[in-house]
Amino acid sequence: MSDDYFSEKRTTNLVFWATGQMAKGMLYAAVFLIGIGLMLWVLYGIGRLLPEESKQAPSPYGALVIETPVTVA
């Protein structure tokens, strides 16, 4: 039998390291996206628990609109 199967060369070691790093990055990204999704679902659930009257309030941004006529001389 040949021992070539069990001998690990530098390029093989580098390929396994790079693959592991990419898998670790994919795992971090998946955890991050799942976390954002869970936070959005929690906010949606809190919004569903609020009474209907709280959703019919006037916009708080109405006081920011300044309706003054603009005159150009």
mmCIF file as gemmi writes it, N, C-alpha and C atoms, coordinates in Angstrom:
data_model
loop_
_atom_site.group_PDB
_atom_site.id
_atom_site.type_symbol
_atom_site.label_atom_id
_atom_site.label_alt_id
_atom_site.label_comp_id
_atom_site.label_asym_id
_atom_site.label_entity_id
_atom_site.label_seq_id
_atom_site.pdbx_PDB_ins_code
_atom_site.Cartn_x
_atom_site.Cartn_y
_atom_site.Cartn_z
_atom_site.occupancy
_atom_site.B_iso_or_equiv
_atom_site.pdbx_formal_charge
_atom_site.auth_seq_id
_atom_site.auth_asym_id
_atom_site.pdbx_PDB_model_num
ATOM 1 N N . MET Axp A 1 ? 0.828 -1.19 0 1 0 ? 1 A 1
ATOM 2 C CA . MET Axp A 1 ? 0 0 0 1 0 ? 1 A 1
ATOM 3 C C . MET Axp A 1 ? 0.864 1.242 0 1 0 ? 1 A 1
ATOM 4 N N . SER Axp A 2 ? 0.287 2.266 -0.557 1 0 ? 2 A 1
ATOM 5 C CA . SER Axp A 2 ? 1.013 3.524 -0.644 1 0 ? 2 A 1
ATOM 6 C C . SER Axp A 2 ? 0.605 4.435 0.511 1 0 ? 2 A 1
ATOM 7 N N . ASP Axp A 3 ? 1.559 5.198 0.995 1 0 ? 3 A 1
ATOM 8 C CA . ASP Axp A 3 ? 1.285 6.149 2.077 1 0 ? 3 A 1
ATOM 9 C C . ASP Axp A 3 ? 0.892 7.527 1.547 1 0 ? 3 A 1
ATOM 10 N N . ASP Axp A 4 ? 0.713 7.651 0.226 1 0 ? 4 A 1
ATOM 11 C CA . ASP Axp A 4 ? 0.359 8.951 -0.349 1 0 ? 4 A 1
ATOM 12 C C . ASP Axp A 4 ? -1.017 9.41 0.096 1 0 ? 4 A 1
ATOM 13 N N . TYR Axp A 5 ? -1.907 8.476 0.388 1 0 ? 5 A 1
ATOM 14 C CA . TYR Axp A 5 ? -3.264 8.849 0.788 1 0 ? 5 A 1
ATOM 15 C C . TYR Axp A 5 ? -3.275 9.575 2.127 1 0 ? 5 A 1
ATOM 16 N N . PHE Axp A 6 ? -2.41 9.164 3.021 1 0 ? 6 A 1
ATOM 17 C CA . PHE Axp A 6 ? -2.399 9.731 4.363 1 0 ? 6 A 1
ATOM 18 C C . PHE Axp A 6 ? -1.452 10.91 4.521 1 0 ? 6 A 1
ATOM 19 N N . SER Axp A 7 ? -0.591 11.145 3.562 1 0 ? 7 A 1
ATOM 20 C CA . SER Axp A 7 ? 0.335 12.276 3.675 1 0 ? 7 A 1
ATOM 21 C C . SER Axp A 7 ? -0.373 13.552 3.22 1 0 ? 7 A 1
ATOM 22 N N . GLU Axp A 8 ? -0.303 14.553 4.05 1 0 ? 8 A 1
ATOM 23 C CA . GLU Axp A 8 ? -0.968 15.823 3.756 1 0 ? 8 A 1
ATOM 24 C C . GLU Axp A 8 ? 0.073 16.83 3.318 1 0 ? 8 A 1
ATOM 25 N N . LYS Axp A 9 ? -0.129 17.377 2.134 1 0 ? 9 A 1
ATOM 26 C CA . LYS Axp A 9 ? 0.815 18.353 1.605 1 0 ? 9 A 1
ATOM 27 C C . LYS Axp A 9 ? 0.394 19.757 2.027 1 0 ? 9 A 1
ATOM 28 N N . ARG Axp A 10 ? 1.251 20.716 1.756 1 0 ? 10 A 1
ATOM 29 C CA . ARG Axp A 10 ? 0.974 22.1 2.143 1 0 ? 10 A 1
ATOM 30 C C . ARG Axp A 10 ? -0.257 22.648 1.432 1 0 ? 10 A 1
ATOM 31 N N . THR Axp A 11 ? -0.434 22.331 0.147 1 0 ? 11 A 1
ATOM 32 C CA . THR Axp A 11 ? -1.597 22.851 -0.589 1 0 ? 11 A 1
ATOM 33 C C . THR Axp A 11 ? -2.891 22.236 -0.062 1 0 ? 11 A 1
ATOM 34 N N . THR Axp A 12 ? -2.855 20.968 0.297 1 0 ? 12 A 1
ATOM 35 C CA . THR Axp A 12 ? -4.045 20.331 0.855 1 0 ? 12 A 1
ATOM 36 C C . THR Axp A 12 ? -4.406 20.967 2.189 1 0 ? 12 A 1
ATOM 37 N N . ASN Axp A 13 ? -3.416 21.225 3.002 1 0 ? 13 A 1
ATOM 38 C CA . ASN Axp A 13 ? -3.646 21.869 4.294 1 0 ? 13 A 1
ATOM 39 C C . ASN Axp A 13 ? -4.244 23.266 4.098 1 0 ? 13 A 1
ATOM 40 N N . LEU Axp A 14 ? -3.742 24.011 3.12 1 0 ? 14 A 1
ATOM 41 C CA . LEU Axp A 14 ? -4.241 25.355 2.832 1 0 ? 14 A 1
ATOM 42 C C . LEU Axp A 14 ? -5.684 25.313 2.332 1 0 ? 14 A 1
ATOM 43 N N . VAL Axp A 15 ? -6.019 24.33 1.51 1 0 ? 15 A 1
ATOM 44 C CA . VAL Axp A 15 ? -7.382 24.199 0.999 1 0 ? 15 A 1
ATOM 45 C C . VAL Axp A 15 ? -8.349 23.913 2.153 1 0 ? 15 A 1
ATOM 46 N N . PHE Axp A 16 ? -7.972 23.023 3.046 1 0 ? 16 A 1
ATOM 47 C CA . PHE Axp A 16 ? -8.837 22.723 4.193 1 0 ? 16 A 1
ATOM 48 C C . PHE Axp A 16 ? -8.993 23.944 5.106 1 0 ? 16 A 1
ATOM 49 N N . TRP Axp A 17 ? -7.933 24.698 5.281 1 0 ? 17 A 1
ATOM 50 C CA . TRP Axp A 17 ? -8.016 25.901 6.109 1 0 ? 17 A 1
ATOM 51 C C . TRP Axp A 17 ? -8.95 26.925 5.471 1 0 ? 17 A 1
ATOM 52 N N . ALA Axp A 18 ? -8.809 27.164 4.164 1 0 ? 18 A 1
ATOM 53 C CA . ALA Axp A 18 ? -9.643 28.148 3.467 1 0 ? 18 A 1
ATOM 54 C C . ALA Axp A 18 ? -11.111 27.723 3.481 1 0 ? 18 A 1
ATOM 55 N N . THR Axp A 19 ? -11.362 26.442 3.275 1 0 ? 19 A 1
ATOM 56 C CA . THR Axp A 19 ? -12.732 25.947 3.312 1 0 ? 19 A 1
ATOM 57 C C . THR Axp A 19 ? -13.333 26.127 4.703 1 0 ? 19 A 1
ATOM 58 N N . GLY Axp A 20 ? -12.543 25.875 5.721 1 0 ? 20 A 1
ATOM 59 C CA . GLY Axp A 20 ? -13.009 26.068 7.091 1 0 ? 20 A 1
ATOM 60 C C . GLY Axp A 20 ? -13.311 27.527 7.384 1 0 ? 20 A 1
ATOM 61 N N . GLN Axp A 21 ? -12.484 28.426 6.883 1 0 ? 21 A 1
ATOM 62 C CA . GLN Axp A 21 ? -12.718 29.851 7.095 1 0 ? 21 A 1
ATOM 63 C C . GLN Axp A 21 ? -13.988 30.316 6.395 1 0 ? 21 A 1
ATOM 64 N N . MET Axp A 22 ? -14.229 29.81 5.177 1 0 ? 22 A 1
ATOM 65 C CA . MET Axp A 22 ? -15.451 30.181 4.462 1 0 ? 22 A 1
ATOM 66 C C . MET Axp A 22 ? -16.686 29.625 5.174 1 0 ? 22 A 1
ATOM 67 N N . ALA Axp A 23 ? -16.588 28.421 5.678 1 0 ? 23 A 1
ATOM 68 C CA . ALA Axp A 23 ? -17.718 27.832 6.404 1 0 ? 23 A 1
ATOM 69 C C . ALA Axp A 23 ? -17.997 28.613 7.683 1 0 ? 23 A 1
ATOM 70 N N . LYS Axp A 24 ? -16.947 29.048 8.345 1 0 ? 24 A 1
ATOM 71 C CA . LYS Axp A 24 ? -17.113 29.852 9.558 1 0 ? 24 A 1
ATOM 72 C C . LYS Axp A 24 ? -17.769 31.194 9.23 1 0 ? 24 A 1
ATOM 73 N N . GLY Axp A 25 ? -17.399 31.809 8.134 1 0 ? 25 A 1
ATOM 74 C CA . GLY Axp A 25 ? -18.014 33.06 7.699 1 0 ? 25 A 1
ATOM 75 C C . GLY Axp A 25 ? -19.477 32.875 7.345 1 0 ? 25 A 1
ATOM 76 N N . MET Axp A 26 ? -19.795 31.757 6.676 1 0 ? 26 A 1
ATOM 77 C CA . MET Axp A 26 ? -21.197 31.477 6.359 1 0 ? 26 A 1
ATOM 78 C C . MET Axp A 26 ? -22.016 31.291 7.629 1 0 ? 26 A 1
ATOM 79 N N . LEU Axp A 27 ? -21.438 30.648 8.617 1 0 ? 27 A 1
ATOM 80 C CA . LEU Axp A 27 ? -22.128 30.436 9.887 1 0 ? 27 A 1
ATOM 81 C C . LEU Axp A 27 ? -22.379 31.773 10.589 1 0 ? 27 A 1
ATOM 82 N N . TYR Axp A 28 ? -21.381 32.644 10.618 1 0 ? 28 A 1
ATOM 83 C CA . TYR Axp A 28 ? -21.553 33.966 11.23 1 0 ? 28 A 1
ATOM 84 C C . TYR Axp A 28 ? -22.646 34.759 10.515 1 0 ? 28 A 1
ATOM 85 N N . ALA Axp A 29 ? -22.646 34.726 9.171 1 0 ? 29 A 1
ATOM 86 C CA . ALA Axp A 29 ? -23.654 35.458 8.404 1 0 ? 29 A 1
ATOM 87 C C . ALA Axp A 29 ? -25.046 34.894 8.66 1 0 ? 29 A 1
ATOM 88 N N . ALA Axp A 30 ? -25.162 33.586 8.736 1 0 ? 30 A 1
ATOM 89 C CA . ALA Axp A 30 ? -26.463 32.96 8.991 1 0 ? 30 A 1
ATOM 90 C C . ALA Axp A 30 ? -26.982 33.338 10.375 1 0 ? 30 A 1
ATOM 91 N N . VAL Axp A 31 ? -26.116 33.315 11.367 1 0 ? 31 A 1
ATOM 92 C CA . VAL Axp A 31 ? -26.526 33.687 12.724 1 0 ? 31 A 1
ATOM 93 C C . VAL Axp A 31 ? -26.951 35.157 12.761 1 0 ? 31 A 1
ATOM 94 N N . PHE Axp A 32 ? -26.226 36.008 12.068 1 0 ? 32 A 1
ATOM 95 C CA . PHE Axp A 32 ? -26.549 37.432 12.025 1 0 ? 32 A 1
ATOM 96 C C . PHE Axp A 32 ? -27.911 37.66 11.372 1 0 ? 32 A 1
ATOM 97 N N . LEU Axp A 33 ? -28.165 37.02 10.23 1 0 ? 33 A 1
ATOM 98 C CA . LEU Axp A 33 ? -29.432 37.205 9.533 1 0 ? 33 A 1
ATOM 99 C C . LEU Axp A 33 ? -30.598 36.608 10.313 1 0 ? 33 A 1
ATOM 100 N N . ILE Axp A 34 ? -30.394 35.479 10.939 1 0 ? 34 A 1
ATOM 101 C CA . ILE Axp A 34 ? -31.447 34.882 11.752 1 0 ? 34 A 1
ATOM 102 C C . ILE Axp A 34 ? -31.747 35.783 12.952 1 0 ? 34 A 1
ATOM 103 N N . GLY Axp A 35 ? -30.718 36.394 13.527 1 0 ? 35 A 1
ATOM 104 C CA . GLY Axp A 35 ? -30.919 37.321 14.641 1 0 ? 35 A 1
ATOM 105 C C . GLY Axp A 35 ? -31.729 38.536 14.225 1 0 ? 35 A 1
ATOM 106 N N . ILE Axp A 36 ? -31.428 39.099 13.065 1 0 ? 36 A 1
ATOM 107 C CA . ILE Axp A 36 ? -32.197 40.244 12.566 1 0 ? 36 A 1
ATOM 108 C C . ILE Axp A 36 ? -33.64 39.825 12.309 1 0 ? 36 A 1
ATOM 109 N N . GLY Axp A 37 ? -33.829 38.655 11.719 1 0 ? 37 A 1
ATOM 110 C CA . GLY Axp A 37 ? -35.181 38.163 11.459 1 0 ? 37 A 1
ATOM 111 C C . GLY Axp A 37 ? -35.972 37.964 12.744 1 0 ? 37 A 1
ATOM 112 N N . LEU Axp A 38 ? -35.322 37.417 13.76 1 0 ? 38 A 1
ATOM 113 C CA . LEU Axp A 38 ? -36.012 37.219 15.042 1 0 ? 38 A 1
ATOM 114 C C . LEU Axp A 38 ? -36.385 38.545 15.687 1 0 ? 38 A 1
ATOM 115 N N . MET Axp A 39 ? -35.509 39.531 15.6 1 0 ? 39 A 1
ATOM 116 C CA . MET Axp A 39 ? -35.834 40.846 16.163 1 0 ? 39 A 1
ATOM 117 C C . MET Axp A 39 ? -37.022 41.476 15.435 1 0 ? 39 A 1
ATOM 118 N N . LEU Axp A 40 ? -37.076 41.323 14.114 1 0 ? 40 A 1
ATOM 119 C CA . LEU Axp A 40 ? -38.208 41.865 13.362 1 0 ? 40 A 1
ATOM 120 C C . LEU Axp A 40 ? -39.51 41.161 13.727 1 0 ? 40 A 1
ATOM 121 N N . TRP Axp A 41 ? -39.446 39.852 13.915 1 0 ? 41 A 1
ATOM 122 C CA . TRP Axp A 41 ? -40.651 39.115 14.312 1 0 ? 41 A 1
ATOM 123 C C . TRP Axp A 41 ? -41.106 39.518 15.712 1 0 ? 41 A 1
ATOM 124 N N . VAL Axp A 42 ? -40.171 39.793 16.611 1 0 ? 42 A 1
ATOM 125 C CA . VAL Axp A 42 ? -40.536 40.245 17.959 1 0 ? 42 A 1
ATOM 126 C C . VAL Axp A 42 ? -41.226 41.606 17.886 1 0 ? 42 A 1
ATOM 127 N N . LEU Axp A 43 ? -40.681 42.509 17.088 1 0 ? 43 A 1
ATOM 128 C CA . LEU Axp A 43 ? -41.315 43.822 16.934 1 0 ? 43 A 1
ATOM 129 C C . LEU Axp A 43 ? -42.701 43.701 16.301 1 0 ? 43 A 1
ATOM 130 N N . TYR Axp A 44 ? -42.837 42.814 15.333 1 0 ? 44 A 1
ATOM 131 C CA . TYR Axp A 44 ? -44.137 42.579 14.704 1 0 ? 44 A 1
ATOM 132 C C . TYR Axp A 44 ? -45.123 42.033 15.734 1 0 ? 44 A 1
ATOM 133 N N . GLY Axp A 45 ? -44.681 41.112 16.569 1 0 ? 45 A 1
ATOM 134 C CA . GLY Axp A 45 ? -45.545 40.548 17.603 1 0 ? 45 A 1
ATOM 135 C C . GLY Axp A 45 ? -45.967 41.582 18.625 1 0 ? 45 A 1
ATOM 136 N N . ILE Axp A 46 ? -45.051 42.459 19.014 1 0 ? 46 A 1
ATOM 137 C CA . ILE Axp A 46 ? -45.396 43.534 19.948 1 0 ? 46 A 1
ATOM 138 C C . ILE Axp A 46 ? -46.411 44.474 19.311 1 0 ? 46 A 1
ATOM 139 N N . GLY Axp A 47 ? -46.235 44.767 18.025 1 0 ? 47 A 1
ATOM 140 C CA . GLY Axp A 47 ? -47.187 45.619 17.318 1 0 ? 47 A 1
ATOM 141 C C . GLY Axp A 47 ? -48.564 45 17.233 1 0 ? 47 A 1
ATOM 142 N N . ARG Axp A 48 ? -48.624 43.681 17.105 1 0 ? 48 A 1
ATOM 143 C CA . ARG Axp A 48 ? -49.928 43.002 17.065 1 0 ? 48 A 1
ATOM 144 C C . ARG Axp A 48 ? -50.624 43.024 18.426 1 0 ? 48 A 1
ATOM 145 N N . LEU Axp A 49 ? -49.839 43.103 19.509 1 0 ? 49 A 1
ATOM 146 C CA . LEU Axp A 49 ? -50.422 43.119 20.848 1 0 ? 49 A 1
ATOM 147 C C . LEU Axp A 49 ? -50.978 44.488 21.247 1 0 ? 49 A 1
ATOM 148 N N . LEU Axp A 50 ? -50.535 45.533 20.561 1 0 ? 50 A 1
ATOM 149 C CA . LEU Axp A 50 ? -50.995 46.879 20.889 1 0 ? 50 A 1
ATOM 150 C C . LEU Axp A 50 ? -52.471 47.043 20.538 1 0 ? 50 A 1
ATOM 151 N N . PRO Axp A 51 ? -53.192 47.894 21.281 1 0 ? 51 A 1
ATOM 152 C CA . PRO Axp A 51 ? -54.592 48.114 20.945 1 0 ? 51 A 1
ATOM 153 C C . PRO Axp A 51 ? -54.733 48.858 19.613 1 0 ? 51 A 1
ATOM 154 N N . GLU Axp A 52 ? -55.889 48.703 18.985 1 0 ? 52 A 1
ATOM 155 C CA . GLU Axp A 52 ? -56.127 49.299 17.669 1 0 ? 52 A 1
ATOM 156 C C . GLU Axp A 52 ? -56.108 50.83 17.726 1 0 ? 52 A 1
ATOM 157 N N . GLU Axp A 53 ? -56.485 51.419 18.854 1 0 ? 53 A 1
ATOM 158 C CA . GLU Axp A 53 ? -56.509 52.877 18.976 1 0 ? 53 A 1
ATOM 159 C C . GLU Axp A 53 ? -55.106 53.476 18.87 1 0 ? 53 A 1
ATOM 160 N N . SER Axp A 54 ? -54.109 52.742 19.298 1 0 ? 54 A 1
ATOM 161 C CA . SER Axp A 54 ? -52.746 53.274 19.24 1 0 ? 54 A 1
ATOM 162 C C . SER Axp A 54 ? -52.233 53.34 17.808 1 0 ? 54 A 1
ATOM 163 N N . LYS Axp A 55 ? -52.847 52.591 16.912 1 0 ? 55 A 1
ATOM 164 C CA . LYS Axp A 55 ? -52.41 52.595 15.515 1 0 ? 55 A 1
ATOM 165 C C . LYS Axp A 55 ? -53.116 53.664 14.694 1 0 ? 55 A 1
ATOM 166 N N . GLN Axp A 56 ? -54.104 54.362 15.281 1 0 ? 56 A 1
ATOM 167 C CA . GLN Axp A 56 ? -54.866 55.354 14.549 1 0 ? 56 A 1
ATOM 168 C C . GLN Axp A 56 ? -54.536 56.775 14.991 1 0 ? 56 A 1
ATOM 169 N N . ALA Axp A 57 ? -53.45 56.958 15.675 1 0 ? 57 A 1
ATOM 170 C CA . ALA Axp A 57 ? -53.044 58.284 16.14 1 0 ? 57 A 1
ATOM 171 C C . ALA Axp A 57 ? -52.543 59.116 14.953 1 0 ? 57 A 1
ATOM 172 N N . PRO Axp A 58 ? -52.623 60.439 15.066 1 0 ? 58 A 1
ATOM 173 C CA . PRO Axp A 58 ? -52.08 61.268 13.981 1 0 ? 58 A 1
ATOM 174 C C . PRO Axp A 58 ? -50.558 61.144 13.905 1 0 ? 58 A 1
ATOM 175 N N . SER Axp A 59 ? -50.048 61.482 12.77 1 0 ? 59 A 1
ATOM 176 C CA . SER Axp A 59 ? -48.615 61.362 12.552 1 0 ? 59 A 1
ATOM 177 C C . SER Axp A 59 ? -47.842 62.345 13.437 1 0 ? 59 A 1
ATOM 178 N N . PRO Axp A 60 ? -46.769 61.9 14.08 1 0 ? 60 A 1
ATOM 179 C CA . PRO Axp A 60 ? -45.973 62.814 14.901 1 0 ? 60 A 1
ATOM 180 C C . PRO Axp A 60 ? -45.126 63.771 14.065 1 0 ? 60 A 1
ATOM 181 N N . TYR Axp A 61 ? -45.064 63.545 12.76 1 0 ? 61 A 1
ATOM 182 C CA . TYR Axp A 61 ? -44.24 64.391 11.898 1 0 ? 61 A 1
ATOM 183 C C . TYR Axp A 61 ? -45.011 65.585 11.357 1 0 ? 61 A 1
ATOM 184 N N . GLY Axp A 62 ? -46.28 65.741 11.724 1 0 ? 62 A 1
ATOM 185 C CA . GLY Axp A 62 ? -47.079 66.856 11.242 1 0 ? 62 A 1
ATOM 186 C C . GLY Axp A 62 ? -46.568 68.194 11.723 1 0 ? 62 A 1
ATOM 187 N N . ALA Axp A 63 ? -45.96 68.243 12.899 1 0 ? 63 A 1
ATOM 188 C CA . ALA Axp A 63 ? -45.446 69.503 13.441 1 0 ? 63 A 1
ATOM 189 C C . ALA Axp A 63 ? -44.157 69.937 12.743 1 0 ? 63 A 1
ATOM 190 N N . LEU Axp A 64 ? -43.526 69.041 12.035 1 0 ? 64 A 1
ATOM 191 C CA . LEU Axp A 64 ? -42.269 69.39 11.374 1 0 ? 64 A 1
ATOM 192 C C . LEU Axp A 64 ? -42.477 70.088 10.034 1 0 ? 64 A 1
ATOM 193 N N . VAL Axp A 65 ? -43.654 69.927 9.473 1 0 ? 65 A 1
ATOM 194 C CA . VAL Axp A 65 ? -43.93 70.519 8.164 1 0 ? 65 A 1
ATOM 195 C C . VAL Axp A 65 ? -44.233 72.001 8.352 1 0 ? 65 A 1
ATOM 196 N N . ILE Axp A 66 ? -43.46 72.821 7.693 1 0 ? 66 A 1
ATOM 197 C CA . ILE Axp A 66 ? -43.647 74.273 7.771 1 0 ? 66 A 1
ATOM 198 C C . ILE Axp A 66 ? -44.28 74.717 6.462 1 0 ? 66 A 1
ATOM 199 N N . GLU Axp A 67 ? -45.467 75.247 6.565 1 0 ? 67 A 1
ATOM 200 C CA . GLU Axp A 67 ? -46.189 75.669 5.359 1 0 ? 67 A 1
ATOM 201 C C . GLU Axp A 67 ? -46.174 77.187 5.251 1 0 ? 67 A 1
ATOM 202 N N . THR Axp A 68 ? -45.061 77.701 4.871 1 0 ? 68 A 1
ATOM 203 C CA . THR Axp A 68 ? -44.955 79.156 4.648 1 0 ? 68 A 1
ATOM 204 C C . THR Axp A 68 ? -44.746 79.383 3.171 1 0 ? 68 A 1
ATOM 205 N N . PRO Axp A 69 ? -45.396 80.391 2.634 1 0 ? 69 A 1
ATOM 206 C CA . PRO Axp A 69 ? -45.22 80.639 1.194 1 0 ? 69 A 1
ATOM 207 C C . PRO Axp A 69 ? -43.802 81.124 0.881 1 0 ? 69 A 1
ATOM 208 N N . VAL Axp A 70 ? -43.31 80.65 -0.213 1 0 ? 70 A 1
ATOM 209 C CA . VAL Axp A 70 ? -41.978 81.036 -0.648 1 0 ? 70 A 1
ATOM 210 C C . VAL Axp A 70 ? -42.133 82.119 -1.709 1 0 ? 70 A 1
ATOM 211 N N . THR Axp A 71 ? -41.521 83.268 -1.464 1 0 ? 71 A 1
ATOM 212 C CA . THR Axp A 71 ? -41.577 84.362 -2.445 1 0 ? 71 A 1
ATOM 213 C C . THR Axp A 71 ? -40.211 84.553 -3.057 1 0 ? 71 A 1
ATOM 214 N N . VAL Axp A 72 ? -40.218 84.604 -4.35 1 0 ? 72 A 1
ATOM 215 C CA . VAL Axp A 72 ? -38.975 84.807 -5.078 1 0 ? 72 A 1
ATOM 216 C C . VAL Axp A 72 ? -39.024 86.202 -5.68 1 0 ? 72 A 1
ATOM 217 N N . ALA Axp A 73 ? -38.063 87.052 -5.34 1 0 ? 73 A 1
ATOM 218 C CA . ALA Axp A 73 ? -38.068 88.429 -5.83 1 0 ? 73 A 1
ATOM 219 C C . ALA Axp A 73 ? -37.215 88.587 -7.047 1 0 ? 73 A 1
